[in-house]
Amino acid sequence: MSFFQNIFLKTGLPYELFVGFRYTRAKRKNHFISFISLTSMVGIALGVAALIIVLSVMNGFQAELRSRILGVASHIEITENGNQLSQWQVLASQVGAQPNVQASAPYVMAQGMLSNGQAVQGALIRGVLPSEEDKVADLGKNMKTGQLSDLRAGEFNIILGADLAYALGVTVGEKVVLMAPQGQFTPTGVVPRIKQFKVAGLFQIGMYEYDAGLALIHIKDAAKLYRMGDKVSGLRLKIDNLFDAPTMTAELGRQLAPQGAYYITDWTQQHANFFKAIQLEKKVMFIILTLIVAVAAFNIVSTLVMAVTDKRADIAIMRTLGASPRSIMKIFIIQGALIGIVGTFFGAMLGTVIALNIDVIVPFIENLFHVQFLAKDVYYISDLPSKLEWGDAMTIIITSLVLSLVATLYPSYKASKINPAEALRYE
């Protein structure tokens, strides 16, 4: 029975674990190796923390932008060819019976030209039914002035995006002229339909696309102006879980196919390029920051190479006492893995704490140094949002541990190939 087998029997632990842990914490001969080990741990910790924080902030921005987009857009839209939907009440009753559908609302969507004096702006004109619109979108929560209920049929009131109102130079109570591009034929030629509207309110979503290019009027006023009669442009749906929208869209398509040529889209299709760009940016950022972790992890290579050189005599003695090459390899794998585990653990803790409390940490830093990272007059999102996804955190932790383990293989293999006679020749 070898010396190391006796150690195993007395402690109940593999001696490789005992020796590897001892090598990690005992650096009496060479303090430089200890410094490199500490540098590797700190580098891994900072890399893991940076990855968790950055991906959490990107998740936060994505969630914030998604909520703002869906404050105006709908989860699902149903229309027919030519953007006209007849008998929408029957369709609303039918889709409203689906278990996942919370609410539905009709809409009229068309383009128009708004003018006030010399100021002229093109805009999307959305005719809405105020009592139903609040059930499918969050426009009511984003009103700066006025309410959706101020849109009443026959009064020709209009609610403008804040930036659109600023470009036109109008405020609540003033009037704008809306010109519909669909003209009417007269003896003198085609004359565009023009109607004066009173500004009844302003909204601000925080997305320039909507704040500068969207105007709301009552659905009956829109139908009259654009000569749609009893038809609407389509039906907007809100479902229980917005991430189920693609599945729900496919299901509705199968159910409604026998009744007519309905065109059904969801928010993931309408804003596909935008969210794909965010996902691509997130993946690229993950790869870039993973390289930081990889550099720190492969510092373990230099640490172990120097440790192997420093411990050549110890390795030779262990071999003569009965340790196998595989056991020697395990010792240095354990030593390097401990560096990676400790660095990953503290990095994960640091990154998680900062990601979960970034709404407190960032304002504290801004007040301390009298700076503002996201100025309100430049960015719509002035607070740094954060959303920690535990799946992302686990991916980062596993990646860091794998890189740390891979970095130990070459030095450990070289240690296992040391010839005891050669190592002890000059001792």
C-alpha positions in Angstrom: 0.0 0.0 0.0 1.5 3.4 -1.1 2.0 6.4 1.1 -0.7 8.3 -0.7 -3.2 5.5 -0.3 -2.6 5.8 3.5 -3.5 9.5 3.2 -6.7 8.7 1.3 -7.7 6.1 3.9 -7.1 8.4 6.9 -8.8 11.5 5.5 -11.5 9.9 3.4 -10.6 12.3 0.5 -8.6 11.7 -2.7 -5.0 12.8 -2.0 -5.0 14.6 -5.3 -7.6 17.0 -4.0 -5.6 17.5 -0.7 -2.3 18.2 -2.5 -3.9 20.4 -5.2 -5.7 22.5 -2.6 -2.4 22.8 -0.6 -0.5 23.9 -3.7 -3.1 26.5 -4.4 -2.9 28.2 -0.9 0.7 27.5 0.1 3.2 29.7 -1.9 6.1 30.0 0.6 8.8 29.6 -2.0 7.6 31.7 -4.9 5.4 34.7 -4.2 5.3 35.6 -7.9 3.3 32.4 -8.6 0.9 33.4 -5.9 0.6 36.9 -7.5 -0.2 35.4 -10.9 -2.8 33.1 -9.3 -4.4 36.1 -7.6 -4.3 38.0 -10.9 -6.0 35.1 -12.7 -8.8 34.9 -10.1 -9.4 38.7 -10.2 -9.4 38.7 -14.0 -11.9 35.9 -14.2 -14.1 37.5 -11.5 -14.1 40.9 -13.3 -14.8 39.2 -16.6 -17.7 37.2 -15.3 -19.1 40.2 -13.4 -18.9 42.4 -16.5 -20.6 39.8 -18.7 -23.5 39.4 -16.2 -23.9 43.2 -15.8 -23.7 44.1 -19.5 -26.1 41.3 -20.6 -28.5 42.3 -17.8 -28.5 45.9 -18.9 -29.1 44.9 -22.5 -32.0 42.7 -21.4 -33.3 45.7 -19.4 -33.1 47.9 -22.5 -34.8 45.3 -24.6 -37.6 44.9 -22.1 -38.1 48.6 -21.8 -38.2 49.2 -25.5 -40.5 46.3 -26.0 -42.9 47.7 -23.4 -42.8 51.1 -25.1 -43.4 49.6 -28.6 -46.3 47.5 -27.3 -47.7 50.6 -25.6 -48.7 51.6 -29.1 -48.5 48.5 -31.2 -50.7 45.5 -30.5 -49.8 41.9 -29.8 -51.8 40.6 -32.8 -53.5 42.4 -35.7 -56.2 40.9 -38.1 -57.2 42.5 -41.4 -58.3 41.6 -44.9 -57.0 42.4 -48.3 -56.9 46.1 -49.0 -56.6 46.8 -45.3 -60.3 46.8 -44.9 -62.2 44.6 -42.5 -66.0 44.2 -42.7 -68.2 42.9 -39.9 -65.5 43.4 -37.4 -68.0 43.0 -34.5 -68.6 39.3 -35.5 -64.9 38.7 -35.8 -64.3 40.4 -32.4 -66.8 38.1 -30.7 -65.3 35.0 -32.3 -61.7 35.7 -31.4 -62.7 37.0 -28.0 -63.9 33.6 -27.1 -60.4 32.2 -27.4 -59.0 31.5 -23.9 -55.8 33.5 -24.3 -57.3 36.6 -25.7 -57.8 39.4 -23.2 -59.4 42.1 -25.4 -59.8 43.3 -28.9 -60.3 46.7 -30.5 -61.1 47.9 -34.0 -58.9 50.6 -35.7 -58.7 52.6 -38.9 -55.2 53.3 -40.1 -54.4 55.7 -42.9 -51.9 58.4 -43.9 -52.5 62.1 -43.7 -50.9 65.5 -43.9 -51.3 67.8 -40.8 -50.7 71.5 -41.2 -50.8 74.5 -38.9 -49.9 77.8 -40.7 -46.7 77.2 -42.6 -45.8 74.0 -40.7 -46.7 70.8 -42.4 -46.0 67.2 -41.2 -46.9 63.8 -42.6 -48.3 61.4 -40.0 -50.1 58.0 -39.6 -53.7 58.7 -38.6 -55.2 56.0 -36.4 -58.9 56.0 -35.8 -59.6 54.3 -32.4 -62.6 53.5 -30.3 -61.5 55.0 -26.9 -63.5 52.7 -24.7 -61.8 49.6 -26.3 -58.4 51.0 -27.2 -57.2 51.2 -23.6 -57.8 47.5 -23.3 -55.3 46.6 -26.0 -52.6 49.3 -25.6 -51.1 51.6 -23.0 -51.7 54.9 -24.8 -53.9 56.1 -21.9 -51.0 55.7 -19.5 -48.7 57.8 -21.6 -50.9 60.8 -22.0 -49.2 64.1 -21.2 -52.3 66.1 -21.5 -55.9 65.1 -22.0 -57.5 61.6 -22.1 -58.4 59.1 -24.8 -62.1 59.6 -23.8 -61.8 63.2 -25.1 -62.1 61.7 -28.6 -65.8 61.7 -29.2 -67.6 60.9 -32.5 -68.6 63.9 -34.5 -66.5 66.5 -32.5 -63.4 65.9 -34.7 -60.9 66.0 -31.9 -57.4 64.8 -32.4 -54.6 63.6 -30.0 -51.0 64.2 -31.2 -47.6 62.8 -30.3 -45.6 65.3 -28.3 -42.9 65.7 -31.0 -45.5 65.9 -33.7 -47.3 68.7 -31.9 -44.0 70.5 -31.3 -43.1 70.3 -35.0 -46.5 71.7 -35.9 -46.3 74.4 -33.2 -49.6 73.6 -31.6 -50.8 72.9 -28.1 -54.1 71.6 -26.6 -57.1 73.6 -27.6 -55.6 74.8 -30.9 -56.6 73.5 -34.3 -54.8 71.7 -37.1 -55.9 70.9 -40.6 -55.9 67.2 -41.7 -55.6 66.5 -45.4 -56.5 63.0 -46.6 -54.5 61.9 -49.7 -57.6 60.1 -51.1 -59.2 62.9 -53.1 -62.7 63.5 -54.4 -63.5 64.2 -58.0 -64.9 67.6 -58.9 -65.4 69.5 -62.2 -62.1 71.2 -61.6 -60.2 68.0 -60.9 -59.3 65.9 -58.0 -59.5 67.8 -54.7 -58.0 66.3 -51.5 -60.4 65.9 -48.5 -59.6 68.4 -45.8 -61.0 68.6 -42.3 -60.1 70.8 -39.3 -59.5 69.1 -36.0 -59.1 70.4 -32.5 -56.1 69.2 -30.5 -57.6 67.5 -27.4 -54.5 65.9 -25.9 -50.8 65.0 -26.3 -49.1 61.6 -25.6 -45.4 60.7 -25.3 -44.4 57.0 -25.6 -40.7 57.6 -25.6 -40.2 56.3 -29.1 -39.6 59.0 -31.7 -41.2 56.9 -34.4 -44.6 57.2 -32.6 -44.2 60.6 -30.8 -43.3 62.4 -34.1 -45.5 60.4 -36.5 -48.7 59.3 -35.0 -52.1 61.0 -34.5 -55.3 59.6 -33.0 -58.9 60.5 -33.9 -62.2 58.8 -33.2 -62.8 55.8 -35.4 -66.1 57.2 -36.7 -64.5 60.4 -37.7 -61.7 58.4 -39.4 -64.3 56.3 -41.3 -66.1 59.4 -42.4 -63.0 61.2 -43.5 -61.6 58.3 -45.4 -65.0 57.1 -46.7 -64.8 53.6 -45.2 -68.5 53.4 -44.2 -69.0 50.6 -41.7 -65.6 49.0 -42.4 -62.5 49.3 -40.4 -58.8 48.7 -41.2 -58.5 45.8 -38.8 -58.8 44.4 -35.4 -56.1 44.6 -32.6 -55.8 41.9 -30.0 -54.2 41.7 -26.6 -53.3 38.2 -25.3 -52.3 36.9 -21.9 -48.6 36.3 -22.7 -47.1 38.4 -25.4 -44.4 35.8 -26.1 -47.2 33.4 -27.2 -48.2 35.8 -30.0 -46.5 33.7 -32.9 -48.3 30.5 -31.7 -51.6 32.3 -31.2 -51.2 33.9 -34.7 -50.8 30.5 -36.3 -53.7 29.1 -34.3 -56.0 31.9 -35.4 -54.9 31.5 -39.0 -56.0 27.9 -39.0 -59.4 28.7 -37.3 -60.2 31.7 -39.6 -58.9 30.2 -42.9 -62.3 28.7 -43.9 -64.1 32.0 -43.3 -62.0 34.2 -45.7 -58.7 35.6 -46.6 -57.6 37.1 -43.3 -54.1 38.5 -42.9 -52.9 38.0 -39.3 -49.6 39.4 -38.0 -48.1 39.7 -34.5 -45.6 42.1 -32.9 -42.6 39.9 -33.5 -43.3 40.1 -37.3 -44.0 43.8 -37.3 -40.8 44.7 -35.5 -38.7 41.7 -36.4 -35.7 43.6 -37.7 -35.5 45.8 -34.6 -35.5 42.9 -32.1 -33.2 40.8 -34.3 -30.7 43.6 -34.2 -30.9 43.7 -30.4 -30.4 40.0 -30.2 -27.4 40.1 -32.6 -25.9 42.9 -30.6 -26.3 40.9 -27.4 -24.6 37.8 -29.0 -21.7 39.9 -30.2 -21.3 41.6 -26.8 -21.3 38.1 -25.2 -18.5 36.9 -27.5 -16.4 40.1 -26.9 -16.7 39.9 -23.2 -16.1 36.2 -23.1 -12.7 36.9 -24.7 -11.9 38.9 -21.5 -12.8 35.9 -19.4 -10.8 33.6 -21.7 -7.7 35.8 -21.4 -8.0 35.7 -17.6 -8.7 32.0 -17.6 -5.6 31.2 -19.8 -3.5 33.1 -17.3 -4.0 29.9 -15.4 -1.7 28.3 -18.0 1.2 30.5 -17.0 0.4 30.0 -13.3 0.5 26.2 -13.6 3.6 26.2 -15.9 5.5 28.1 -13.3 4.1 26.0 -10.5 5.1 22.8 -12.3 8.6 24.2 -12.8 8.8 25.2 -9.1 7.5 21.8 -7.9 9.6 19.5 -10.1 11.3 18.0 -7.1 8.0 17.6 -5.2 6.6 15.8 -8.3 9.5 13.5 -8.5 9.3 12.6 -4.8 5.5 11.9 -5.1 6.2 9.7 -8.1 8.8 7.7 -6.1 6.3 7.3 -3.3 3.8 5.7 -5.6 1.8 8.5 -7.3 0.9 7.7 -10.9 1.2 10.2 -13.8 -2.6 10.4 -13.9 -2.6 11.4 -10.2 0.0 14.1 -10.8 -2.1 15.4 -13.7 -5.2 15.5 -11.4 -3.3 17.5 -8.8 -2.5 20.4 -11.1 -5.9 20.2 -12.8 -7.4 20.6 -9.3 -5.1 23.5 -8.6 -6.0 25.4 -11.7 -9.7 24.5 -11.4 -9.8 26.0 -7.9 -8.5 29.3 -9.3 -11.3 29.3 -11.9 -14.0 28.2 -9.4 -13.1 30.9 -6.9 -12.8 33.6 -9.5 -16.1 32.6 -11.2 -17.9 32.4 -7.8 -16.9 35.9 -6.7 -17.5 37.3 -10.2 -21.0 35.8 -10.3 -21.8 37.2 -6.8 -20.5 40.7 -7.8 -22.2 40.7 -11.1 -25.5 39.5 -9.6 -25.5 42.1 -6.8 -24.7 45.0 -9.2 -27.3 43.8 -11.8 -30.0 43.5 -9.2 -29.2 46.9 -7.7 -28.1 48.9 -10.7 -31.1 51.3 -10.3 -29.6 52.3 -6.9 -25.9 52.1 -7.8 -26.0 54.3 -10.9 -28.0 57.2 -9.3 -25.5 57.1 -6.4 -22.5 57.4 -8.7 -24.3 60.2 -10.7 -25.0 62.1 -7.5 -21.5 61.5 -6.2 -19.6 62.8 -9.3 -22.4 65.2 -10.5 -22.7 63.5 -13.9 -25.6 61.9 -15.8 -24.9 58.9 -18.0 -28.1 59.2 -20.0 -29.2 62.8 -20.2 -32.9 63.3 -20.3 -32.7 65.9 -23.0 -30.9 63.4 -25.3 -32.2 60.0 -24.4 -35.8 58.9 -23.9 -34.6 56.2 -21.5 -32.8 58.3 -18.9 -32.5 55.5 -16.3 -30.3 52.5 -16.8 -32.6 49.5 -16.8 -31.5 46.0 -15.8 -33.1 42.6 -16.1 -31.1 39.7 -14.8 -31.8 36.5 -16.8 -30.7 33.5 -14.7 -30.3 31.5 -17.9 -27.7 34.0 -19.1 -26.0 34.0 -15.7 -25.7 30.2 -15.8 -24.4 30.2 -19.3 -21.7 32.7 -18.3 -20.7 30.7 -15.2 -20.5 27.4 -17.1 -18.5 29.1 -19.9 -16.0 30.5 -17.4 -15.6 27.1 -15.6 -15.1 25.3 -18.9 -12.4 27.8 -20.0 -10.7 27.5 -16.7 -10.7 23.7 -16.9 -9.4 23.7 -20.5 -6.5 26.0 -19.4 -5.3 23.4 -16.9 -4.9 20.5 -19.4 -1.5 21.3 -21.0 0.5 22.2 -17.8 -1.0 19.3 -16.0 -0.1 16.9 -18.9 3.5 18.3 -18.8 3.7 17.7 -15.1 2.6 14.1 -15.5 5.5 13.5 -18.0 8.3 14.7 -15.6 10.9 12.0 -15.2 11.7 11.5 -11.4 15.3 10.7 -12.0 15.9 13.7 -14.2 14.1 16.0 -11.7 16.1 14.8 -8.7 19.5 14.7 -10.5 20.5 18.2 -9.3 18.6 18.3 -6.0 
